[in-house]
Amino acid sequence: MRFNSKRSRAAQPLLTKPMDRRTMLRGVLGGVSIGVGLPLLEAHYHRAHSQETGFPNRFGLFYWGNGNLPDRWRPEGPGDASSPWTPSEQLAPLSAWADQVSVLTGMTVNVTNELPHFSGLVGSLCASPAIVNGEDYTFPAMSVDQVFAEAWRDQTRFRSLELAVAESYPISYLGPHQPLQPETSPLSLYQRVFGEGFRAPGEDVAIDPKMLLRRSVLDAVMSDQRSLIPKLGRSDQMRLEQHFESIRSLERRLARLEEDPPNFEGCSRPSEPIDANETDGRERLTKTHQAFAELLALALACDQTRVFTEVLTRPVGNYLFPHSSVGHHRLTHDEPGDQPEVKAVVIQIMERFSELIAALHAIPEGEGTLLDHTYLVGTSEVSLGRSHSLEDLPFLIAGGGGRALKSGVHYHSSGGESTTSAWLSVMRAAGLRQAEWGVEGQRSANSLGIIEV
Amino acid sequence: MTLTRLLWLVASVLLAFSCREPYQYSLGTETTIPERELDSSVESNIESEEYSDLKWSSLSTRLIRLTAPQYIKRVHNAFGDQVQLTSKLPKDLVIEGSIALGTSKSVSTDRDVEQLALAAEELAASISSNLSLISSLHPCLSELDSDYTSLSPSPQERAAWFSCLSSVTESAAQRLWGRELDLKEWEQTYRIIGRGLDLLKSPQEALTFALSWLLQSPHFLYRVEGYERDSMRPTSTTLAERLSYFFHDSPPDSQLLSADDLHHYEGWTREVDRLLDSPQLERGIRSIFNDLWALWRLDRLHLNKDPELFEHLSAQIGASAKEETLMSVWDSAEAQRPLSTLFTQRRAYIDRSLAAVYQLPAPSREGFDWARISEDSQRVGILGQLSFLALNAHPTSTSSTLRGFFVLDKLLCVPPPPPPSGVDTSIPEPTPDRPTLRDRLESHLSEPSCAGCHRPMDMIGLTFEGFDSLAQERQEERGVALDLSGELLGDTVYGPVELAEKIADDPRLASCLTRRLFRYGRALHETAEERVLMERLASELKHEGELSIKSLLRAIALSEGFHGPYAEQGGRR
């Protein structure tokens, strides 16, 4: 067990049965003093941590829009952890991390490419065709990050964190028309995760009695449930039930904030980041991404969440990258020949991915780093943007510490296996018991055995 | 018999003969009627005079989430404009480019609820700290001679505050929810105020949390469309809210809420006309066109344009462009000008940033003013504005496809299908032989597989090539004089002025607008029958030469598609 040194003496749970600390806290508040530094009960941290490492598994999705240049993306050699793959020009920014990253090529999204970009997005992240109803289109089910979040729900304060850098665009869905809107400002992410109520390890800050009032308010809102829901039509009933479920989740989060402060050694309070609105020009993407990466790493290190999604650029996104003559999406379609400008953009995107890997790697956890306990997948919705191709989709897996998935390998699927197989490998490596996933052409029960340890 | 009633009858008869499928009244693609309930009854009843009962038979209560501006408006109506909110409200869901359509599908996620809680607490704190506002809710505050911010240990004082704060909360609920608290809600009020007084030792803070509860309740966050059990007509409150949110984008005033004759044609007409004459209509019309043309996308316009290329680019420019378009629409509605003039008028509504782009003299006063555009200019009407031209263009260059798509999709409701996959969509780089976009698009326009969809869009878009990606007028591209010839769905046109005249005259413009207005007003898709009804309604108005934004709004609101069947005076219902 690798908890803070002052707490590590109680590596075994103090109590055989988890104690209800809310009861205890209420007892304290009912008395005189409220400013009681809370003793730490390890029972509360003894959740689904990886048996081997003492640290939980995390999942991160790094997403970029408009794909890559697949015919010149593939690295050389199958590689392994000691002698990893040799990067192509597009993958060059990852060369420092080649032993921690596996590159999958030749993976396919087997859906009808009805709506360019959107079909590939949903096909891979949801393992099913998109719902397309005239001009109305949406995800049919939970996106992959939410599959992880659902499996690990209630274990951390935030079920998942969603961020978008270039522009606000949700790719995380709970179900049809239920997008999880991303945070676009590092400052508001900071305030949300590390603002009021957050205590870094070692900080003995008095509990604000307002927290209890907030919970009373949520209880009162919940009391409307029975009177409102039965009157509604079926789909509206479900909408309102989800609203109340979100309120319950907020209640749990408030409780956790009071009762369950973080205690991993890598956890610390970050400094307040830049306000994204103050950055403009072409450097905005890089600066915002860097600020997000640092905050995300600490949000994971402080176990505030175990799942995140970062949308660097959106599908069809037309962000004007530094040194580009026109926006990205437009470049993918209009740049003739070998598309050197598109290539330069892909290289910049890989630089951002590399920065995110570095941010996770910078935080020590036990014998290794936070990166070793994180499965970070980098992917896009198409391969060649020009033709919206769903064959040979880029799929990168970073982290994991080589325990369940091999590190530093390049696997090329000559038969065009479905991306679902790759997702299943990551799910199972991270401890999810997922027998199969997806529907129709994207359905699969088989993971990619060849990249598994 | 009025025109709309006649049309309704015609549509209903058409329906009776053509409809062999369960008729789902007004529910669009969202199927909430269990089919088995209808299947057996449809065939036997459809041609009897009972059909109008049938189409209402299974309507269940609908839940429509307030948009962020409606939320704020509801708070302002209750407590006045001085109550300000700095924290962010949840992002409104957009379906098919429309926030209005999103309101009947949006689901509150974890983050939404978190943002709603933060916003509610901020607003509640701002209200509870405003002593004159609290006193206006209930006089007990000024009658109590004890400290509002800190509770003394005296039990009598606690009891006095408890009673006073409960009364304030009751009055706040009346304003926010438009009704009295029920017994269970009283219990919740007592619970929160009691805990607040005991734990926070501050009457003011206790009140903050009671108000925060009112603002987080679904009773505040949603409006509920309900139906009368016996008549199956929308309830009066439902009708009042439907009309008020459609015309004013805000909750109904007390006169509308207390009207007892909204089910009757005369009563409904009176309120429709009253709301059309209200100054609040401007807010409503701005909200409508912001949604119909997705003008909210302009807020981030400056981030999507190359600052190195455009010296007139500023963070303000998107907002200015939005103001110009919305003001043009409002001006047209207010003066009841024919809809067509919106496309053909030669004037701009500009501030300094727009004046620079349009190369017009800046207004002499601060802010916005109308300016005449010379007859030599290609800039005319709504489609000559920065909002349309820049939003439907790339960061550095124009897009005939995006501009053409907007016209076909948003204005005429004939959008081409999405592009096929697996085709090489690249267009050649500009060269000395191919300096202009038109030259480079040659393949899109001649290749049969591209041209089917691209030609209708590009041939519209190419007429706007005299405006760059930031809507600045230009005569040439890379030193070559621009050819502005194009087509509107097969009709040859030259340049944006001729195109605007053609669009203004196209019957699809009015029927498309009517359909989109209906969707906006009902927050759902029209059925095929309602579409027929709306199209007739538009063509009648056009035929009578009375086609203006106001006349369209009025006709839609009076139609039974919007209102539901009227109660006959002294009749069966």
Chai-1 contact restraints between the chains, C-beta under 6 A:
chainA,res_idxA,chainB,res_idxB,connection_type,confidence,min_distance_angstrom,max_distance_angstrom,comment,restraint_id
A,N113,B,S421,contact,1.0,0.0,6.0,A-B,restraint_1
A,L115,B,P418,contact,1.0,0.0,6.0,A-B,restraint_2
A,P116,B,P419,contact,1.0,0.0,6.0,A-B,restraint_3
A,P116,B,S421,contact,1.0,0.0,6.0,A-B,restraint_4
A,N133,B,T29,contact,1.0,0.0,6.0,A-B,restraint_5
A,E135,B,E96,contact,1.0,0.0,6.0,A-B,restraint_6
A,D136,B,I95,contact,1.0,0.0,6.0,A-B,restraint_7
A,D136,B,E96,contact,1.0,0.0,6.0,A-B,restraint_8
A,R159,B,D110,contact,1.0,0.0,6.0,A-B,restraint_9
A,H177,B,K105,contact,1.0,0.0,6.0,A-B,restraint_10
A,Q178,B,V107,contact,1.0,0.0,6.0,A-B,restraint_11
A,L180,B,T109,contact,1.0,0.0,6.0,A-B,restraint_12
A,Q181,B,K91,contact,1.0,0.0,6.0,A-B,restraint_13
A,P209,B,L199,contact,1.0,0.0,6.0,A-B,restraint_14
A,P209,B,L200,contact,1.0,0.0,6.0,A-B,restraint_15
A,L212,B,L199,contact,1.0,0.0,6.0,A-B,restraint_16
A,L213,B,G196,contact,1.0,0.0,6.0,A-B,restraint_17
A,L213,B,F209,contact,1.0,0.0,6.0,A-B,restraint_18
A,S216,B,I192,contact,1.0,0.0,6.0,A-B,restraint_19
A,S216,B,R195,contact,1.0,0.0,6.0,A-B,restraint_20
A,V217,B,F209,contact,1.0,0.0,6.0,A-B,restraint_21
A,V217,B,S212,contact,1.0,0.0,6.0,A-B,restraint_22
A,V217,B,W213,contact,1.0,0.0,6.0,A-B,restraint_23
A,A220,B,Q188,contact,1.0,0.0,6.0,A-B,restraint_24
A,A220,B,W213,contact,1.0,0.0,6.0,A-B,restraint_25
A,V221,B,Q216,contact,1.0,0.0,6.0,A-B,restraint_26
A,V221,B,S217,contact,1.0,0.0,6.0,A-B,restraint_27
A,S223,B,Q188,contact,1.0,0.0,6.0,A-B,restraint_28
A,D224,B,S217,contact,1.0,0.0,6.0,A-B,restraint_29
A,D224,B,P218,contact,1.0,0.0,6.0,A-B,restraint_30
A,L228,B,P218,contact,1.0,0.0,6.0,A-B,restraint_31
A,K231,B,T61,contact,1.0,0.0,6.0,A-B,restraint_32
A,L232,B,T61,contact,1.0,0.0,6.0,A-B,restraint_33
A,L232,B,L63,contact,1.0,0.0,6.0,A-B,restraint_34
A,G233,B,T32,contact,1.0,0.0,6.0,A-B,restraint_35
A,G233,B,S60,contact,1.0,0.0,6.0,A-B,restraint_36
A,S235,B,T32,contact,1.0,0.0,6.0,A-B,restraint_37
A,D236,B,L63,contact,1.0,0.0,6.0,A-B,restraint_38
A,R239,B,V107,contact,1.0,0.0,6.0,A-B,restraint_39
A,Q242,B,V107,contact,1.0,0.0,6.0,A-B,restraint_40
A,H243,B,S108,contact,1.0,0.0,6.0,A-B,restraint_41
A,S246,B,S108,contact,1.0,0.0,6.0,A-B,restraint_42
A,S246,B,T109,contact,1.0,0.0,6.0,A-B,restraint_43
A,S246,B,D110,contact,1.0,0.0,6.0,A-B,restraint_44
A,S246,B,V113,contact,1.0,0.0,6.0,A-B,restraint_45
A,I247,B,V113,contact,1.0,0.0,6.0,A-B,restraint_46
A,S249,B,D110,contact,1.0,0.0,6.0,A-B,restraint_47
A,L250,B,V113,contact,1.0,0.0,6.0,A-B,restraint_48
A,L250,B,E114,contact,1.0,0.0,6.0,A-B,restraint_49
A,L320,B,D306,contact,1.0,0.0,6.0,A-B,restraint_50
A,L320,B,P395,contact,1.0,0.0,6.0,A-B,restraint_51
A,V326,B,H394,contact,1.0,0.0,6.0,A-B,restraint_52
A,V326,B,T396,contact,1.0,0.0,6.0,A-B,restraint_53
A,G327,B,H394,contact,1.0,0.0,6.0,A-B,restraint_54
A,G327,B,P395,contact,1.0,0.0,6.0,A-B,restraint_55
A,R330,B,H394,contact,1.0,0.0,6.0,A-B,restraint_56
A,H333,B,T425,contact,1.0,0.0,6.0,A-B,restraint_57
A,H333,B,S426,contact,1.0,0.0,6.0,A-B,restraint_58
A,D334,B,S426,contact,1.0,0.0,6.0,A-B,restraint_59
A,D334,B,I427,contact,1.0,0.0,6.0,A-B,restraint_60
A,P336,B,S426,contact,1.0,0.0,6.0,A-B,restraint_61
A,P336,B,P428,contact,1.0,0.0,6.0,A-B,restraint_62
A,P336,B,E429,contact,1.0,0.0,6.0,A-B,restraint_63
A,R386,B,D424,contact,1.0,0.0,6.0,A-B,restraint_64
A,R386,B,S426,contact,1.0,0.0,6.0,A-B,restraint_65
A,S387,B,G422,contact,1.0,0.0,6.0,A-B,restraint_66
A,S387,B,D424,contact,1.0,0.0,6.0,A-B,restraint_67
A,H388,B,S421,contact,1.0,0.0,6.0,A-B,restraint_68
